[in-house]
Amino acid sequence: MNRVVATSDGSLLNQLHALRAGGWLTGEVPDDPQSIASQAATLTDPGNESADTALRARSWLAANCGYCNQQHAGGTATIDLRHTIEPSDMHLVGISPVQGTFDLNAAMLVSPGHPTDSVLLYRISTAGRGHMPHIGSATPDPRGISVVRDWIQSLGPDAAQPATGMQDTLPKELTSTSQALEWMLALHDNSLEADDRQRLLEAARRTPPEISNLFERFQPVELRRRIRTTIDPGGVLAIAGDASAGRDMFFDKRMQCIVNDVEELQPQAISLMPEKQLNDLRDADIASLLEFLSQQKSLPAP
């Protein structure tokens, strides 16, 4: 928004100055929009392919995710996605995830040079549980996926070379999240023949949500699963849950309720389960998970 625009009477004004003058914006707004401090805060259009890839990707992340993912902003992650800070202060590149790996190979929040091992790329690419950003978005943004993928690839030692981890032959089944993410990117790039595309989408429909949700936007409309955004508490609580089944779900790494490096488990007054965690579950499954959790004064070891 730090740019000059023409008003209806033909005069020019800086948008940030206009918002400040109208009382809509407070805080530090540089008086000179051309100053170094002012220009440093300017976002780069993610769609401008002539601009620097890192600036484009970080601008997309700042606009879509940075309002929660920064210090004291209310997000549960420790990353900082503001585009004005040093990359080393993002706590993102080469960092192990603490809120679940989604079963990615050698998962990191951002694995330099390895987009399909990066939780960040998975989160912005998937629908349903785990999708980011939470606010204002229910479906993945293709432009964001492209620029963030390219940025992650550029961080590796072989940045000038395209990623080459994908099998040449389409697999009959999708058996891992990293493999599925690689083939989703092939769909995203429109690099598959029609027959291969159809076979891949058929295979995706046979997979669990952490894989199938990567392919939802490519599926025919009539075959897309309904990914709900709300849950009826009364309907869930009316169901008798199975505590044993709930325990299995709690300790299933695909559910992301618990990860291997947790040092201590303590009962909490409110749930710290990530938002949208339950959206892919049936009401009976939610009831079973709640039944297990309600029986715990201290959590048993897996």
Secondary structure, DSSP 8 states (H G I E B T S, - for coil): --SEEE-TTS-EEEHHHHHHHTTS--S---S-TTSHHHHHT----TT-TTS-HHHHHHHHHHHHTTTTSSTTSS-SS-----TTS-GGGGS-BT---SS--TT-TT-BSB-TT-GGGBHHHHHHH--STT-S--TT-SS--HHHHHHHHHHHHHTSTTTTS----S-SS--SS--SHHHHHHHHHHHHTT-S-HHHHHHHHHHHTTS-HHHHGGGGGGS-GGG-----S---HHHHHTS---HHHHHHHHT-GGGTS--TT-------SS----TTTTTTS-HHHHHHHHHHHHT-SS----
